[in-house]
Amino acid sequence: MPFKISVFLLHLLSEQSMRPVASILLWIGLVLAGSGYLWLITRPRHHFVRRPKHQV
């Protein structure tokens, strides 16, 4: 799936009129991917453990 998206972006980049839009989308994608990757690295590991529900 990401391969198709990258091919689509490359096709947009080849179109002269769509180049600004494609570059903006590319930057947004890079920023989102980078921030998501950093969030995965930096978040505490203990969130993976299922906590028991609090008794009301």
HELIX and SHEET records of a PDB file:
HELIX    1   1 PRO A    2  SER A   14  1                                  13    
HELIX    2   2 ARG A   19  THR A   42  1                                  24    
HELIX    3   3 ARG A   45  PHE A   48  5                                   4    
END                                                                             
